[in-house]
Amino acid sequence: MAAPTPEEIRTAQADNPKLRDRDLAAKIGIAEAQLVAASCGITATRIAPHPDRIMAAAQSLGEVMALTRTDSCVHEKVGTYANYTSGAHASMVLTEDIDLRIFPSHWRHAYMVEKETDTGPRRSLQVFDAAGDAVHKIFLRDTSDLAAWEALRSDLPLDDQSQTLTVQDRKPPEAPKAELSKLDILQKEWARMTDTHQFMRLTSKLKMNRLGAYRIVGAPFVRQLATGAVNQALETLARDGTEVMIFVGNRGCIQIHTGPIITLKPMGPWQNVMDPRFNMHLRLDHVAEVWAVDKPTQRGPAVSLEAFDADGTIIFQIFGVGKEGRDSRPAWRALVAGLPGAPVTEPA
């Protein structure tokens, strides 16, 4: 079937004004970036996608909303962009509110977007990967610097403002990988870790990945939990105010919330955190595996709650906060210890 023309894409948008771009793109069989590109010269402007350019622009805009998402979870933080550190393989933004880990090789297409809505113009910077899937979005708020936004109109555009975009096929998710013959090495080296960042180097060296390692390493390093433990943990956090770090990310960006969660509002399959400066929308029905994970560090055990979808892709990680004067790790460890384990399946 022929791909829809830019005119057909814009007609579909006009016919479905309430449908989010991601959902409309899926409905008509294109990538979200192609949907945005179809409005170049109208509501969208193609811009340089490199994080160095995007983050410099973001830092000029004042208070904004940062959004990073996957199919299973949307993570939204209000704050200002600052303390950007550029790197060839990984970059970062580090403030109390906006806390990002950025992987530049996946920042392939980007746009300035300005659309009229029922509440007035909605302005954003939107970044997409090679497959045209959203990596990171920055939305202006009423308090943002509009003069800075106007200045970006002349600073950021590329010469190419075509309304079509060629994207690559999505890479399939990596299935869980484990090497039982190396279990002894995994357990011994896990016990010797002094920093959580050593974990990925360890699994890579052993030709495993995160979920594959969790499935074989056993106690005392991991405990598989019931899928309902996710919602139970969120409800307990909202009730007791324990501060946590919640990591949600895709191939191109990981976004982190540090602090409490206060207001939960379930709706259908979604569990929603609806706080003034932090929103998270989680598809509970996508949670297929949940693990409590204990990694040793120089500052004591780092205990995390980690959820995965049916493909083995991580949906989120939650850790206790270990900042000086704000150490919630003992309370978090106790919370995780009280979560229900996965049901034991009897052999046939």
C-alpha positions in Angstrom: 0.0 0.0 0.0 1.3 3.4 -1.0 2.4 5.7 1.9 0.0 8.6 2.5 1.0 12.0 0.9 1.6 15.0 3.2 -1.8 16.3 2.1 -3.5 13.0 3.1 -1.6 13.1 6.4 -2.8 16.6 7.2 -6.4 15.7 6.3 -6.2 12.7 8.7 -5.0 15.1 11.4 -7.9 17.5 10.7 -10.3 14.6 10.8 -8.9 13.3 14.1 -8.2 16.5 16.2 -8.4 14.7 19.5 -6.1 11.9 18.6 -2.5 12.2 19.8 0.2 12.3 17.1 1.7 8.9 18.1 -1.7 7.2 18.0 -2.7 8.8 14.7 0.6 7.9 13.1 0.1 4.3 14.1 -3.5 4.3 12.8 -2.5 5.4 9.3 0.6 3.3 9.2 3.4 5.8 9.4 6.1 7.0 11.9 5.3 9.9 14.2 8.2 11.9 12.7 6.6 11.5 9.3 3.3 12.8 10.6 5.1 15.9 12.0 7.2 16.4 8.8 4.0 16.6 6.7 3.3 20.0 8.3 6.7 21.5 7.6 6.2 25.1 6.5 2.8 25.2 8.2 3.0 24.2 11.9 6.4 22.5 11.9 10.0 23.5 11.1 12.7 20.9 10.6 15.8 21.7 12.8 19.2 20.3 13.6 18.6 17.2 15.8 22.0 17.0 17.7 21.6 17.3 21.5 24.2 20.1 21.6 21.8 22.3 19.5 18.6 21.1 21.1 19.9 21.5 24.7 21.3 25.0 24.0 17.9 26.0 22.7 16.1 24.4 25.6 18.3 26.2 28.1 17.1 29.6 26.6 13.4 28.8 27.1 13.1 29.1 30.9 10.5 26.8 32.6 9.2 24.1 30.3 7.9 20.5 30.4 10.2 17.7 29.5 8.6 14.5 28.1 10.3 11.1 27.5 8.2 8.0 26.8 7.9 4.5 25.5 4.8 2.5 24.5 4.3 1.6 28.2 5.2 4.7 30.2 5.1 8.5 29.7 7.4 10.6 32.1 6.8 14.3 32.3 8.8 16.8 34.4 8.4 20.6 34.7 11.6 22.6 35.2 14.4 24.4 33.5 17.2 22.9 31.4 20.7 23.6 32.7 24.0 21.9 33.5 24.2 20.2 30.1 27.3 18.0 29.6 28.0 17.0 26.0 29.5 13.6 25.1 30.1 11.6 21.9 28.3 8.6 23.2 26.3 9.9 26.2 25.3 13.4 27.3 23.4 14.6 30.3 21.3 17.4 31.8 21.5 17.5 35.6 19.2 19.7 37.6 16.8 18.9 40.5 13.9 18.8 38.1 15.2 18.0 34.6 17.5 15.0 34.9 18.4 13.3 31.6 20.8 10.8 30.2 21.0 11.4 26.4 22.4 9.0 23.7 23.2 11.3 20.7 23.4 8.5 18.1 19.6 8.1 18.3 18.8 11.9 17.9 18.2 11.8 14.1 15.3 14.1 13.3 13.9 17.2 15.1 11.3 19.8 14.7 10.0 23.0 16.2 6.2 22.6 16.3 3.6 25.2 16.9 -0.1 24.1 16.8 -3.3 25.9 17.7 -5.3 24.2 20.3 -8.5 25.0 22.3 -6.3 26.7 24.9 -4.0 28.6 22.5 -0.8 27.9 20.7 1.1 24.7 21.9 4.8 25.1 21.2 7.4 22.3 21.4 10.7 21.0 20.3 10.4 17.3 19.3 13.2 14.8 18.6 12.9 11.4 16.9 15.1 8.4 16.2 16.0 6.8 12.9 12.7 4.9 12.9 10.8 8.1 13.4 9.8 7.3 17.0 9.8 10.1 19.6 12.9 10.2 21.7 12.3 13.4 23.7 10.0 16.4 23.6 10.1 19.8 25.2 6.9 21.7 25.7 6.6 25.4 26.4 4.4 26.6 29.3 2.7 29.9 30.1 5.9 30.9 32.0 8.3 30.1 29.2 10.4 32.7 27.4 8.5 33.5 24.2 11.1 35.9 23.0 13.7 33.1 23.2 11.3 30.9 21.2 11.0 33.5 18.5 14.8 33.8 18.3 15.0 30.1 17.7 12.9 30.4 14.6 15.9 31.9 12.8 18.7 30.1 14.7 17.6 26.4 14.4 16.0 25.7 10.9 17.7 23.5 8.4 17.7 24.3 4.7 15.7 21.1 4.0 12.0 21.8 4.9 10.5 19.1 2.8 7.2 17.6 4.0 8.3 13.9 3.5 10.7 12.0 5.6 12.4 8.6 5.0 12.8 6.5 8.2 14.4 3.2 8.9 12.8 0.0 10.1 12.4 -0.3 13.8 15.0 -2.5 15.4 13.2 -5.4 17.2 13.5 -5.5 21.0 16.4 -7.6 22.3 15.2 -10.8 23.9 16.4 -11.8 27.3 20.0 -13.2 27.0 21.6 -15.5 29.7 24.6 -17.8 29.8 24.0 -20.5 32.4 27.6 -21.7 32.0 28.7 -18.3 33.3 26.4 -18.2 36.3 29.2 -18.7 38.8 31.1 -15.7 37.3 28.0 -13.6 37.2 27.3 -14.2 40.9 30.9 -13.7 42.0 31.4 -10.5 40.1 27.9 -9.2 41.0 28.9 -9.6 44.7 32.1 -7.5 44.1 30.3 -4.5 42.4 31.0 -1.1 44.0 28.8 0.9 41.6 25.5 0.2 39.9 27.0 1.4 36.5 29.3 -1.7 36.6 26.3 -4.0 36.0 25.9 -3.3 32.3 29.6 -3.8 31.7 29.5 -7.1 33.6 26.5 -8.4 31.6 28.0 -7.3 28.3 31.3 -9.0 29.1 29.3 -12.2 29.9 27.2 -12.0 26.7 24.0 -11.4 28.7 21.6 -8.6 29.1 19.7 -7.1 32.1 16.6 -9.4 32.2 18.6 -12.5 31.1 20.9 -12.0 34.1 18.0 -11.4 36.5 16.4 -14.6 35.4 19.4 -16.8 36.4 21.3 -15.0 39.1 19.1 -15.9 42.0 19.1 -14.9 45.7 20.3 -12.8 47.4 20.7 -10.6 44.3 17.2 -10.6 42.9 13.7 -11.7 43.8 10.9 -12.0 41.2 7.7 -10.2 42.3 4.1 -10.4 41.4 3.1 -8.1 38.5 0.7 -6.4 41.0 3.7 -5.3 43.1 4.1 -2.4 40.7 0.8 -0.8 41.6 1.2 -1.7 45.3 4.5 0.0 45.4 3.1 3.2 43.8 0.2 3.3 46.1 2.5 2.8 49.2 4.8 5.6 47.9 1.9 8.0 47.5 0.7 7.1 51.0 3.9 7.4 52.9 5.8 10.1 50.9 9.1 8.2 50.6 11.3 9.9 48.1 12.5 7.8 45.1 14.2 8.1 41.8 12.0 6.9 38.8 13.9 6.2 35.6 11.9 5.9 32.3 13.7 5.8 29.0 13.9 4.7 25.3 17.0 4.1 23.2 17.8 7.8 22.9 16.9 9.3 26.3 16.4 8.3 29.9 14.4 10.8 32.1 14.6 10.7 35.9 12.2 12.0 38.6 13.7 12.5 42.1 11.3 13.1 44.9 8.0 11.8 46.3 4.9 10.9 44.4 1.7 12.4 45.9 -1.4 12.0 43.7 -2.4 8.7 41.9 -5.4 8.7 39.5 -6.0 5.3 37.9 -7.9 5.3 34.6 -8.6 2.1 32.7 -5.3 0.3 32.1 -3.3 3.4 33.1 -2.0 4.3 36.5 -1.3 8.0 36.6 0.9 10.2 38.8 -0.7 13.6 38.6 1.6 16.0 40.7 2.1 19.7 40.0 5.6 19.2 38.5 5.7 15.5 37.7 3.3 13.4 35.8 3.7 9.7 34.9 1.3 7.6 32.9 2.0 3.8 33.2 0.2 1.0 31.3 -0.1 -1.6 34.1 -1.4 -4.1 31.6 2.0 -4.0 29.8 3.8 -5.2 33.0 4.8 -8.8 32.4 7.8 -9.3 34.8 8.8 -7.4 38.0 12.1 -7.8 39.8 13.5 -6.6 43.1 17.2 -6.1 42.5 20.0 -5.6 45.0 23.3 -4.3 43.7 26.2 -3.6 46.1 27.8 -0.2 46.0 30.4 1.7 48.1 27.5 3.5 49.8 25.6 0.4 50.6 23.1 -1.8 48.7 21.2 -0.1 45.8 17.8 -1.8 45.8 15.6 -1.2 42.7 12.1 -2.2 41.6 12.2 -3.0 37.8 9.3 -3.7 35.5 9.6 -5.3 32.0 7.1 -5.8 29.2 6.3 -9.1 27.4 9.2 -8.5 24.9 11.7 -8.2 27.8 12.0 -4.4 27.4 12.5 -2.5 30.6 9.5 -0.1 31.4 11.0 1.6 34.5 13.4 1.4 37.4 12.7 2.9 40.9 15.5 3.4 43.4 15.6 5.0 46.9 17.1 8.5 47.1 20.6 8.4 48.7 21.4 12.1 48.8 23.0 13.6 51.9 20.2 14.7 54.3 17.6 13.0 52.1 18.4 9.3 52.5 15.2 7.4 51.8 17.0 4.1 51.0 16.2 2.3 54.3 12.5 3.1 53.9 12.6 2.1 50.3 14.3 -1.2 51.1 11.6 -2.0 53.7 8.9 -1.2 51.2 10.4 -3.4 48.5 11.0 -6.2 51.0 7.2 -6.2 51.8 6.1 -6.6 48.2 4.6 -9.9 47.1 6.7 -12.4 45.3 5.7 -13.9 42.0 3.4 -16.9 42.2 5.3 -20.2 42.2 4.3 -22.4 39.2 4.2 -26.1 40.0 5.9 -28.3 37.4 3.5 -30.3 35.2 
